[in-house]
Amino acid sequence: MKKAVNTLFLLVILVFSKIVVAGFKEDFEAKYPEVKDVEISKSFENFYSIKNQDLSEVFISTDFKYLIRGTVLNLETGHNVNVNSESNSKSYIKTNGNSNSKIMISDLNLDDAIKIGSGINRLYIFSDPQCPYCKNLENTFKKIKDVTIYIFPLPLISIHPLSEEIAISIWCSENREKSWTQYVEQSMEPLPKSCSNPIQRVASLASKYSINATPTIVFSDGSKVIGAVEADFINQKFKEILLNGKEIK
């Protein structure tokens, strides 16, 4: 009897949740009739996930007052709420499942990046110098051997208003690699400087590929992930690329 009651209770919750999502979906479609072909689902707290066919995702509050764009982390668990329930044990978003999300490596102008290391494996990182998760990723790099890292400075001034000024000062310093590492790892402020820099070009490239969160990691096969992933994941990805011969130019 108790089991039957529990089952009935779960069914009521499931039906109610579907009604709630359906209600929000109707309100969303009425408010934004021009937005087509999106997947809507209940996410965290009072926010709903709105995802399009290219896997770009935003979160909108139930009262339509707030929109969140980019990576959303649960600070208690360290997990991305963007990740679906089948992979919520990972603190990153896999986006290489859709061919439209692939990055053309030839579009990455290495002259617009800060080069760190000289290993055979390559990583291309879109990074904000003031992003705390980018700093976590920098510590992960120490656990990866035989890698060359290209840092494409992508200051997200809507989140970190001073990051563009810092990124430019780092770029214009005598030793960009040293200046970047000192700031990200030790919070050592670079001397204020100004010069010709690639910040706007990097921002345009990021916009082209819907890169709007940092850090975004691009592998040599054109796949990308968002977030401070673990060293084991990166090393395994290197092995897969080598084994499958997926590296692209």
Stockholm file with secondary structure:
# STOCKHOLM 1.0

chainA/1-249         MKKAVNTLFLLVILVFSKIVVAGFKEDFEAKYPEVKDVEISKSFENFYSIKNQDLSEVFISTDFKYLIRGTVLNLETGHNVNVNSESNSKSYIKTNGNSNSKIMISDLNLDDAIKIGSGINRLYIFSDPQCPYCKNLENTFKKIKDVTIYIFPLPLISIHPLSEEIAISIWCSENREKSWTQYVEQSMEPLPKSCSNPIQRVASLASKYSINATPTIVFSDGSKVIGAVEADFINQKFKEILLNGKEIK
#=GR chainA/1-249 SS CHHHHHHHHHHHHHHHHHHHHHHHHHHHHHHCTTCCSCEEEECSTTEEEEECTTCCEEEEETTSCCEEESCCBCTTTCCBTTSCGGGTTSSSEECTTSGGGCCCGGGCCGGGSEEECCCSEEEEEEECTTCHHHHHHHHHHTTCCSEEEEEEECCCTTTCTTHHHHHHHHHTSSCHHHHHHHHHHHCCCCCCCCCCCSHHHHHHHHHHTTCCSSCEEEETTSCEEESCCCHHHHHHHHHHHHHHTCCCC
#=GC SS_cons         CHHHHHHHHHHHHHHHHHHHHHHHHHHHHHHCTTCCSCEEEECSTTEEEEECTTCCEEEEETTSCCEEESCCBCTTTCCBTTSCGGGTTSSSEECTTSGGGCCCGGGCCGGGSEEECCCSEEEEEEECTTCHHHHHHHHHHTTCCSEEEEEEECCCTTTCTTHHHHHHHHHTSSCHHHHHHHHHHHCCCCCCCCCCCSHHHHHHHHHHTTCCSSCEEEETTSCEEESCCCHHHHHHHHHHHHHHTCCCC
//
